[in-house]
């Protein structure tokens, strides 16, 4: 399946019949107004609760969290729920493209234990599979060690859940950690991948960032190498630009690459 991230541009393109997708991936407040996708395509839910860290020691006890996730899952009929792996602190808040810590950075073992406990509890409370998404890296404190491939692999194995592999996040984290991207990706649990997020990162602000731009040829070569080692059920294009023709072109190229 090939899908696209929910935003106003994508909704206009879908309504006008200018793009065709197998699903729309929605989440957070947008999930309440996500439209039915023409052609009978479905909805995927990603981050039903925004600004939430699975590393909070009482993550599932926070007001409205579990009830919101379960309600959105039931209303949308999503085949799975995905959410960020979790940050290096209990509380985070957005600041532009990045998350900032709103509480102290926690010890690695404590964070891993909290994320695993939360993921297990959430998976048990859902009627659909749970996927955790790898994060990119910003030097804010919120991303310490949670972007390391060994940490991601350990959490997924201990929690027993599936993997949403964000390739732009992997590229950014690899660059920030000083690792070749192929080495970084090879250390991730590719056999657990059920969904892949694709978009183009860019060199800005003194480093590689998750720009959610169109894909380059090198981005497609990386995708090809990952597809050779995994069997995702869905690939989602995430785009934050304003060029509708870019969305249509990218979706068409993804269908060609995937043979769907």
C-alpha positions, 0 to 999 in steps of 0.5 A: 500500500502507498499512502500520504500524511494528512494535511490541508494540501493533501485533503484538497488534492484528494477532494479534487481527485488529483492524487490517488492513495491506498490510505491517508495517515492521520493523527492528533487533532486531525484525526477527528476530521479526517475525511473518507478517502475516495476509492474506499481507501482507509485511514491509518492512525499515527500519534493519536496523542501529540506531545506525549512521551512513552518514557513517562513513568505513568504514560498510560495513566495521564488524563485522556491518553488511553481513552483517546487512542482507543477511541480514535482506533475504533472510529477510524478502523485503522489496521494498526496504531503507530506512535513515536518510540518515546523521548529521553524525558517524561514530558516534551513540547514542540518547538518548530520541527523539534521536541524540547524537554519539559522535564529532566533527561532521565537515565537510559535504563530507566527510559528503556524500562518505562518505554517497554512497560508503556508499549506492552500496556498499550499493545495489550489495551488495543485490538490492533497491532502497535508500531513504534517509530524511530526518532530523528535527533536534535541536540535538545536533550529530548533525543539523547540515546533514544535515536541510537539503533541499539536502543531502538532494537532493544526496546522493540524486542523487549516490548514485542511490538512492530516497527514503523521505520522512518527513513528520514529520521534514520538519515538525520540520526545517523548524520548526527551520531556520525554513522554511515546511514547504511550502517545505522539502518543495518543495526535496526530491526528490519524484520519487524518493519510493518510500515515505512515513512519516506520523505527528503531530509535537507542540509539546513541550520548547520546539519541534516534535518527532517525537512519532509521534502520531496525524495532525492535519487539517493533517498530512493536508493536507500529505500530500495536497500531497505525494501530488500531487507524488509517486507513492509505492508505500507509506505507513507509519503510525509510532505510539508510543502505546498506543491501539489504536483510534487505530491502527485509525482512522488506518489506515482514514483513510489508506486513504480518502485513498489510495483503496486 
